[in-house]
Amino acid sequence: MSDQNKSLCDEKHFNDFYLKQVQSATNFAFYKCGDKDNALDLVQDAFTKIWEHCATIDFDKVKTYLLTTVNNLFLNTIKHHKVVMAYAKETPNHDITNQNPEYLLEEEEFKIKLQNAIASLTDAQREVFLMNRIDGKKYREIAELLDISQKAVEKRMSAALKIIKEQIENI
């Protein structure tokens, strides 16, 4: 049966697609968010959306739809996280610890600066930065996964490091 005659609403075709794509989609999500559990959640949500909209998705374009959905779900998570962080800044923290308050303040400032620095990167810079620093991928591997040149990876990484260094240096 050719791909044109396949329907995602057919459970067998959907399962075949799932089994073929789940690992690469999970890797893609992991490179985006840097957390295995969150990556799995994003991928499962994306496959759920595909199943719910199976009748309207062209089988030839479903892989692109899958990765686009994972990316959009990730971006929605980032937006939600920013709202939560903004709320947390306004809400006093009443945790009692035995650590030096000055150390805790510096640690919290560093975390916030790092999160803000990573959040301020473009999607392309953040993706390359996390793939390299979190997953330990080499520039050549990243270039192959993203279907870009190694020079493009180097340029994105260089820009990302420059931004992060500028924003964290003044701590």
GUBALO-799722 format. One record per residue (C-alpha): residue number from 1; y, z, x. Coordinates in Angstrom, 1 decimal, padded with zeros to 4 digits. Layout:
// GUBALO-799722
<nr NUM, c2 Y, c3 Z, c1 X>
...
// end
This chain:
// GUBALO-799722
<nr 1, c2 000.0, c3 000.0, c1 000.0>
<nr 2, c2 003.4, c3 -000.9, c1 001.5>
<nr 3, c2 006.2, c3 001.6, c1 001.7>
<nr 4, c2 008.1, c3 -000.3, c1 -001.0>
<nr 5, c2 005.4, c3 000.4, c1 -003.6>
<nr 6, c2 005.2, c3 004.1, c1 -002.6>
<nr 7, c2 006.9, c3 006.7, c1 -004.8>
<nr 8, c2 007.8, c3 010.2, c1 -003.6>
<nr 9, c2 006.9, c3 011.4, c1 -007.1>
<nr 10, c2 003.3, c3 010.7, c1 -006.3>
<nr 11, c2 002.0, c3 014.0, c1 -004.9>
<nr 12, c2 -000.2, c3 012.3, c1 -002.3>
<nr 13, c2 002.7, c3 010.2, c1 -000.9>
<nr 14, c2 005.0, c3 013.2, c1 -000.9>
<nr 15, c2 002.4, c3 015.3, c1 001.0>
<nr 16, c2 001.8, c3 012.5, c1 003.5>
<nr 17, c2 005.6, c3 012.3, c1 004.1>
<nr 18, c2 005.8, c3 016.1, c1 004.4>
<nr 19, c2 003.0, c3 016.3, c1 006.9>
<nr 20, c2 004.5, c3 013.4, c1 009.0>
<nr 21, c2 008.1, c3 014.8, c1 009.0>
<nr 22, c2 007.9, c3 018.6, c1 008.7>
<nr 23, c2 007.8, c3 019.2, c1 012.5>
<nr 24, c2 010.6, c3 016.8, c1 013.5>
<nr 25, c2 012.7, c3 018.1, c1 010.6>
<nr 26, c2 012.1, c3 021.7, c1 011.7>
<nr 27, c2 013.0, c3 020.8, c1 015.3>
<nr 28, c2 016.2, c3 019.1, c1 014.1>
<nr 29, c2 017.1, c3 022.1, c1 012.0>
<nr 30, c2 016.4, c3 024.5, c1 014.9>
<nr 31, c2 018.7, c3 022.4, c1 017.2>
<nr 32, c2 021.4, c3 022.8, c1 014.5>
<nr 33, c2 021.1, c3 026.5, c1 013.9>
<nr 34, c2 019.2, c3 027.9, c1 016.9>
<nr 35, c2 017.0, c3 030.2, c1 014.8>
<nr 36, c2 013.4, c3 029.4, c1 013.9>
<nr 37, c2 013.3, c3 031.3, c1 010.6>
<nr 38, c2 016.6, c3 029.7, c1 009.4>
<nr 39, c2 015.3, c3 026.3, c1 010.5>
<nr 40, c2 012.2, c3 026.7, c1 008.4>
<nr 41, c2 014.3, c3 027.8, c1 005.4>
<nr 42, c2 016.6, c3 024.8, c1 005.7>
<nr 43, c2 013.6, c3 022.4, c1 006.0>
<nr 44, c2 011.8, c3 023.9, c1 003.0>
<nr 45, c2 015.0, c3 023.7, c1 000.9>
<nr 46, c2 015.5, c3 020.1, c1 002.0>
<nr 47, c2 011.9, c3 019.1, c1 001.0>
<nr 48, c2 012.4, c3 020.9, c1 -002.3>
<nr 49, c2 015.5, c3 018.9, c1 -003.0>
<nr 50, c2 013.6, c3 015.7, c1 -002.2>
<nr 51, c2 010.8, c3 016.6, c1 -004.6>
<nr 52, c2 013.3, c3 017.4, c1 -007.3>
<nr 53, c2 015.0, c3 014.1, c1 -006.8>
<nr 54, c2 011.9, c3 012.0, c1 -006.0>
<nr 55, c2 012.6, c3 009.4, c1 -008.6>
<nr 56, c2 016.0, c3 008.5, c1 -007.2>
<nr 57, c2 015.2, c3 008.4, c1 -003.5>
<nr 58, c2 014.2, c3 005.1, c1 -001.9>
<nr 59, c2 011.0, c3 005.7, c1 000.1>
<nr 60, c2 012.3, c3 003.5, c1 003.0>
<nr 61, c2 015.4, c3 005.8, c1 003.3>
<nr 62, c2 013.7, c3 009.2, c1 002.7>
<nr 63, c2 013.6, c3 010.2, c1 006.4>
<nr 64, c2 017.4, c3 009.7, c1 006.7>
<nr 65, c2 017.8, c3 011.5, c1 003.4>
<nr 66, c2 015.7, c3 014.4, c1 004.8>
<nr 67, c2 017.8, c3 014.9, c1 008.0>
<nr 68, c2 021.1, c3 014.4, c1 006.1>
<nr 69, c2 020.0, c3 017.1, c1 003.6>
<nr 70, c2 019.0, c3 019.5, c1 006.4>
<nr 71, c2 022.4, c3 018.9, c1 008.1>
<nr 72, c2 024.3, c3 019.5, c1 004.8>
<nr 73, c2 022.3, c3 022.7, c1 004.0>
<nr 74, c2 023.1, c3 023.9, c1 007.6>
<nr 75, c2 026.8, c3 023.2, c1 007.1>
<nr 76, c2 026.8, c3 025.0, c1 003.8>
<nr 77, c2 025.2, c3 028.0, c1 005.6>
<nr 78, c2 027.9, c3 028.0, c1 008.2>
<nr 79, c2 030.6, c3 027.9, c1 005.5>
<nr 80, c2 028.9, c3 030.8, c1 003.8>
<nr 81, c2 028.6, c3 032.7, c1 007.1>
<nr 82, c2 032.4, c3 032.3, c1 007.7>
<nr 83, c2 033.1, c3 033.8, c1 004.3>
<nr 84, c2 030.8, c3 036.7, c1 005.0>
<nr 85, c2 032.4, c3 037.3, c1 008.4>
<nr 86, c2 035.9, c3 037.2, c1 006.9>
<nr 87, c2 034.8, c3 039.8, c1 004.3>
<nr 88, c2 033.1, c3 042.0, c1 007.0>
<nr 89, c2 036.4, c3 042.0, c1 009.1>
<nr 90, c2 038.2, c3 043.4, c1 006.1>
<nr 91, c2 035.6, c3 046.0, c1 005.3>
<nr 92, c2 035.5, c3 049.1, c1 007.5>
<nr 93, c2 032.3, c3 049.8, c1 009.3>
<nr 94, c2 031.1, c3 053.4, c1 008.9>
<nr 95, c2 028.1, c3 053.2, c1 011.2>
<nr 96, c2 027.8, c3 056.2, c1 013.5>
<nr 97, c2 026.5, c3 055.5, c1 017.0>
<nr 98, c2 026.3, c3 057.5, c1 020.2>
<nr 99, c2 027.8, c3 054.6, c1 022.2>
<nr 100, c2 031.2, c3 054.6, c1 023.8>
<nr 101, c2 033.6, c3 053.3, c1 021.1>
<nr 102, c2 035.5, c3 051.3, c1 023.7>
<nr 103, c2 032.2, c3 049.5, c1 024.8>
<nr 104, c2 031.3, c3 048.9, c1 021.1>
<nr 105, c2 034.8, c3 047.4, c1 020.5>
<nr 106, c2 034.5, c3 045.1, c1 023.6>
<nr 107, c2 031.0, c3 044.0, c1 022.6>
<nr 108, c2 032.2, c3 043.3, c1 019.0>
<nr 109, c2 035.2, c3 041.3, c1 020.3>
<nr 110, c2 033.0, c3 039.3, c1 022.6>
<nr 111, c2 030.5, c3 038.5, c1 019.8>
<nr 112, c2 033.4, c3 037.4, c1 017.5>
<nr 113, c2 035.0, c3 035.3, c1 020.3>
<nr 114, c2 031.6, c3 033.7, c1 021.1>
<nr 115, c2 030.9, c3 032.9, c1 017.4>
<nr 116, c2 034.4, c3 031.6, c1 016.9>
<nr 117, c2 034.1, c3 029.5, c1 020.0>
<nr 118, c2 030.8, c3 028.0, c1 019.0>
<nr 119, c2 032.1, c3 027.4, c1 015.4>
<nr 120, c2 035.1, c3 025.6, c1 016.8>
<nr 121, c2 033.0, c3 023.0, c1 018.5>
<nr 122, c2 032.5, c3 019.7, c1 016.8>
<nr 123, c2 029.1, c3 019.2, c1 015.2>
<nr 124, c2 028.1, c3 016.9, c1 018.0>
<nr 125, c2 029.2, c3 019.4, c1 020.7>
<nr 126, c2 027.5, c3 022.3, c1 019.0>
<nr 127, c2 024.3, c3 020.4, c1 018.5>
<nr 128, c2 024.1, c3 019.5, c1 022.2>
<nr 129, c2 025.2, c3 022.9, c1 023.4>
<nr 130, c2 022.5, c3 024.7, c1 021.3>
<nr 131, c2 019.8, c3 022.2, c1 022.1>
<nr 132, c2 020.5, c3 022.8, c1 025.8>
<nr 133, c2 021.3, c3 026.5, c1 025.9>
<nr 134, c2 019.0, c3 027.8, c1 023.1>
<nr 135, c2 016.1, c3 025.4, c1 023.3>
<nr 136, c2 016.3, c3 024.7, c1 027.0>
<nr 137, c2 016.2, c3 020.9, c1 026.5>
<nr 138, c2 017.3, c3 018.7, c1 029.4>
<nr 139, c2 020.1, c3 016.2, c1 028.9>
<nr 140, c2 017.7, c3 013.3, c1 029.0>
<nr 141, c2 015.5, c3 014.9, c1 026.3>
<nr 142, c2 018.6, c3 015.6, c1 024.1>
<nr 143, c2 019.7, c3 012.0, c1 024.6>
<nr 144, c2 016.3, c3 010.7, c1 023.4>
<nr 145, c2 016.2, c3 013.0, c1 020.4>
<nr 146, c2 019.7, c3 012.2, c1 019.2>
<nr 147, c2 019.4, c3 008.5, c1 020.1>
<nr 148, c2 022.5, c3 008.5, c1 022.4>
<nr 149, c2 023.1, c3 008.0, c1 026.1>
<nr 150, c2 022.6, c3 010.7, c1 028.6>
<nr 151, c2 026.3, c3 010.2, c1 029.6>
<nr 152, c2 027.3, c3 011.0, c1 025.9>
<nr 153, c2 025.2, c3 014.2, c1 026.1>
<nr 154, c2 026.9, c3 015.2, c1 029.4>
<nr 155, c2 030.4, c3 014.5, c1 027.9>
<nr 156, c2 029.7, c3 016.5, c1 024.8>
<nr 157, c2 028.3, c3 019.4, c1 026.8>
<nr 158, c2 031.2, c3 019.4, c1 029.2>
<nr 159, c2 033.7, c3 019.5, c1 026.3>
<nr 160, c2 031.7, c3 022.3, c1 024.6>
<nr 161, c2 031.6, c3 024.4, c1 027.8>
<nr 162, c2 035.3, c3 023.9, c1 028.4>
<nr 163, c2 036.2, c3 025.0, c1 024.9>
<nr 164, c2 033.9, c3 028.0, c1 025.1>
<nr 165, c2 035.2, c3 029.0, c1 028.5>
<nr 166, c2 038.8, c3 028.8, c1 027.3>
<nr 167, c2 038.2, c3 030.9, c1 024.2>
<nr 168, c2 036.1, c3 033.6, c1 025.8>
<nr 169, c2 037.8, c3 033.9, c1 029.2>
<nr 170, c2 040.6, c3 036.0, c1 028.0>
<nr 171, c2 038.5, c3 038.9, c1 026.8>
// end
